[in-house]
């Protein structure tokens, strides 16, 4: 079984294997390229499509950005990400339509074992010592706003029309239509018509 197959099978995998490093390297180099370009450079946004698993036609990343694999992330239409988006997409990440990220949002679809010997001393037949990881998917549905400095951990499902408040750490699922915040992040209340700001027009 290849290391990438181990990721998707929910097994421990060796993040330092050449197979995985080669996949990540492409995304890392292209993120570096993206981050050096002026935000008005017409070639900037097309770089995303060179390493992403899939993305809609309308999207914007303010930058800088950092993806770990890129090819494990799938994003819908009309996506916006503010400064310093970090996506560790060892596990697959699915993002719906009309999703907005504030500054410093991190999606962390990977983790390490808690027991140190399992984390740094897993020996393969050839004697190689790995840095073991395992990964769970992240699912973010449509019309979601994730505010600044939020961390979303692997295994989380964020429902439709959700707002995640600034500074939250999301470790459990959030149901549709909720305002949620905190560390750990919890659903606080439903978003209703009373939250309308149309009067500000």
JOWOGI-V500837 format. One record per backbone hydrogen bond with DSSP energy under -1.0 kcal/mol. NH is the residue of the N-H (numbers start at 1). CO is the residue of the C=O. Records with the same first field share a line. If there is no record, write none. Layout:
NH=CO, CO
//
This chain:
6=2
7=3
8=4
9=5
10=7
11=6
13=133
15=131
17=14
21=17
22=18
23=19
24=20
25=21
26=22
27=23
28=24
29=25
30=26
31=27
32=28
33=29
34=30
35=31
37=34
41=38
44=41
47=44
48=45
50=47
51=48
52=48
53=70, 73
54=73
56=76
60=79
62=81
66=85
68=87
71=69
73=70
74=93
75=54
76=95
78=58
79=58
80=99
81=60
82=101
85=64
86=105
87=66
88=107
89=87
91=109
93=72
94=138
95=74
96=140
98=77
100=144
101=80
102=146
104=83
106=150
107=86
108=152
109=88
110=108
111=134
119=115
120=116
121=117
124=128
127=124
130=122
132=119
133=13
134=111
138=92
139=156
140=94
141=158
143=97
145=162
146=100
147=164
149=103
151=168
152=106
153=170
154=108
155=137
156=153
158=139
159=174
161=142
163=178
164=145
165=180
167=148
168=165
169=182
170=151
174=157
177=160
179=189
180=163
181=186
185=169
186=181
188=179
189=179
191=177
195=192
196=193
200=197
201=198
//
